[in-house]
Amino acid sequence: MTNSPDTAFGVYIHWPFCLSKCPYCDFNSHVRHAPIDEERFARAFAREIETTAARTPGREVSSIFLGGGTPSLMQPKTVGAILDAIGKHWRIAPDAEISLEANPTSVEATRFRGYRAAGVNRVSLGVQALDDASLKALGRLHSAREAMDAVAIARSVFDRYSFDLIYARPDQTPAMWEAELRQAIGQAAEHLSLYQLTIEAETPFFALHRAGKLKIPDEATARVLYDVTQDVCAELGLPSYEISNHARPGAACKHNLVYWRGQEYAGIGPGAHGRLDINGARHAIATEKRPEAWLMRVEAGGHGVIVDDVLNSEERADEFLLMGLRLAEGIDPRRYQALSGRALDPARIAVLRDEGAIVVDSNGRLRVTQSGFPVLDAVVADLAA
C-alpha cells in the first residue's frame, strides 16, 4: 500500500561535512581536514535510525532526502548502508523518492552510477550560478563549465534531477538574471530551486554587508527579480509550486512536500530536525549539531536527540499555516481549524483578499498570490493573530 498524500512519511539524513564553507551559508556544515571515518558514521546513522523507528513503528517511507553539508562526498557504499538501515527498520514504498544533494565539484560519473546502484533515484545539484565571476564571489569551488558537466552526468544517470541557483546577487540586474534563468531552464529537466540571496547572521557575507563591502539589490530590485523568476519559469513550463521551487506538473519534490504539508518526517544525523507523531502527540525533535559530539551521543545512547518537545494545538496550527502557505496549492482552512480548535478570522481573510495578497478558491482553499508571496511573513502573521 502506498501512502496517501495525508500519510506521507519522510526520512531526512544530514551529512554535515563540506570541502569548504560558503560565505553565505548558515546551515549546519563543517570542514574537516582529516579523513572522515565513514564506516563509523554509517554505523551511527544506522543506530539512530533503529532507535527512531522503535518510536515510530509500522511507517511506510514515501521519501528519503540525503542533505547537508555535501552528501556527495560520501562513498556510494556509505549511502547504501544508510538506505539499507532505513529499509531494515521501516517499509520503503515501491515508488519512494530517494534524493541526494550533490556539489558539482564532487560529481564523477562513476560515483553517480554508484549512488544509483545504492538506491538513489533523484539528485539535486548545488549549481548556484552560471557564470564564473558570480561563483567565485559566492565562494563556490566549481566553474560554470564544471556545473553544466555535472548536470549532463546527472541527466545521463538519473531520470529525475534538479539544481539550485541563487539570485539577487551583488550587481545582478533583472536582464542578466532573465538570460541566466532561460539558460538554466534549457538545462533543467523537471525541477529548479531558485533562492533569493539573503544575508544571514554569523556568516562572512553578514560582516561584509555590514561593513559596506557587499552590496545586494535593494528591495524594489529584488521584487522585480522575483517577478522575473515567476514569469519566465511559468512561460517555460516550470511554474512555482512553492515560493522558491519550480517544477513541471507532477515533478514536485515529494520530500519537500512532506515538510510544507505538515506531514511526518524523521531527522537523522548531526543537527537534523524531525516532526514525529507519537502516541497521538506531535513531537518537534532536533539532534546535537556538532558531528563528533553527535557521534559520541549515538554510540553511548542510541541517538543524538537534544530537543524533544511536544507541540500544543496552537503551535501545530501555526506551523501548518507557516509551511502550507508557502505552497501554490495553499491550505485547507478546515485543517487549520481541526489543529487549532478555532477558525481563521473571516474579517482578516477579507482584508487580505481585498489587498490582493490571498485568494480563496471554489473549494475553500486559501492561497497566497504572486503579489502576496514577497510579503508572506506579514500575511502569515496577520492570519495567525
HELIX and SHEET records of a PDB file:
HELIX    1   1 PRO A    5  THR A    7  5                                   3    
HELIX    2   2 GLU A   38  ARG A   55  1                                  18    
HELIX    3   3 PRO A   71  LEU A   73  5                                   3    
HELIX    4   4 PRO A   76  HIS A   89  1                                  14    
HELIX    5   5 PRO A  104  SER A  106  5                                   3    
HELIX    6   6 ALA A  109  ALA A  118  1                                  10    
HELIX    7   7 ASP A  132  ALA A  137  1                                   6    
HELIX    8   8 ALA A  144  VAL A  157  1                                  14    
HELIX    9   9 PRO A  174  GLN A  187  1                                  14    
HELIX   10  10 PRO A  204  ARG A  210  1                                   7    
HELIX   11  11 GLU A  219  GLU A  235  1                                  17    
HELIX   12  12 LYS A  254  TRP A  260  1                                   7    
HELIX   13  13 PRO A  291  GLY A  301  1                                  11    
HELIX   14  14 SER A  313  GLY A  324  1                                  12    
HELIX   15  15 PRO A  333  SER A  340  1                                   8    
HELIX   16  16 PRO A  346  ASP A  354  1                                   9    
HELIX   17  17 PHE A  373  VAL A  375  5                                   3    
HELIX   18  18 LEU A  376  ALA A  384  1                                   9    
SHEET    1   A 9 SER A 240  GLU A 242  0                                        
SHEET    2   A 9 ASN A 245  ALA A 247 -1                                        
SHEET    3   A 9 HIS A 191  GLN A 196 -1                                        
SHEET    4   A 9 ARG A 160  TYR A 167  1                                        
SHEET    5   A 9 ARG A 122  GLN A 128  1                                        
SHEET    6   A 9 ARG A  91  ALA A 102  1                                        
SHEET    7   A 9 GLU A  60  GLY A  68  1                                        
SHEET    8   A 9 PHE A   9  TRP A  15  1                                        
SHEET    9   A 9 GLU A 264  ILE A 268  1                                        
SHEET    1   B 2 PHE A  17  CYS A  18  0                                        
SHEET    2   B 2 HIS A  30  VAL A  31  1                                        
SHEET    1   C 3 HIS A 273  ILE A 278  0                                        
SHEET    2   C 3 ALA A 281  THR A 287 -1                                        
SHEET    3   C 3 VAL A 305  VAL A 310 -1                                        
SHEET    1   D 2 ILE A 358  VAL A 360  0                                        
SHEET    2   D 2 LEU A 366  VAL A 368 -1                                        
END                                                                             
